[in-house]
Amino acid sequence: VIALEICTREFMTKPPIATWTVPTGAPPRGGAQPGRVQVALGGVVMSARMQLVTAIADCLRQIAQAAGYRTDAGQYVTTEPVQVPDDQPAVLAVVIERQQRADQPAIVRTHRLTTVLIVAKVRADADGAQQALDALISDVEQAMAGQHWRFANGTSAPQYLEMQPLGAEAGMGWAGALIRYQSTVPIH
């Protein structure tokens, strides 16, 4: 078994995430399946849903102007949307919106179709709200493209589903959007 420790950039006070792969032919231990990537947070194996959320958050953390993106939204990515402060210039929150029966007959008994919601919020004045929001949405789409290698074995790379602008009222000082992606994750 190979172990690799990765520190989360979200909040350095959280325990590290550890991943390992169980070699094919190895006897199963603690529910681990040969060939499947396992991810643990604080010693507890994360569900396939949380592995998906964590991988998407990692994709979004690469958003930085220094890396060729339009915004620096990757500086504040969270999987806990209640912790979104109003003073951040841009925030991306990743949450599971729903899970349902897989839409492909071949995987109905082994996988669930999972919809992930990315809540994107940018601080914007009245003149630049739409431009700032468009830049953030474009950055999210760019950050999610070609990232299939980040997702655990058995989990499909998320596919873009839709974007829905959030209606900000006058004087709120922010613009936002809900961006949905879908993936299939294994049933554990």
Sequence and secondary structure as in RCSB ss.txt:
>XXXX:A:sequence
VIALEICTREFMTKPPIATWTVPTGAPPRGGAQPGRVQVALGGVVMSARMQLVTAIADCLRQIAQAAGYRTDAGQ
YVTTEPVQVPDDQPAVLAVVIERQQRADQPAIVRTHRLTTVLIVAKVRADADGAQQALDALISDVEQAMAGQHWR
FANGTSAPQYLEMQPLGAEAGMGWAGALIRYQSTVPIH
>XXXX:A:secstr
 EEEEE  SS TTS  EEEEE  TT    TT  TT EEEEETTEE  HHHHHHHHHHHHHTT  GGGT SS GGG
SEES GGG  TT SEEEEEEEEEEEE SSGGGTTTEEEEEEEEEEEEE  TTTHHHHHHHHHHHHHHHHTT GGG
S TT    EEEEEEEE   TT  EEEEEEEEEEEEE  
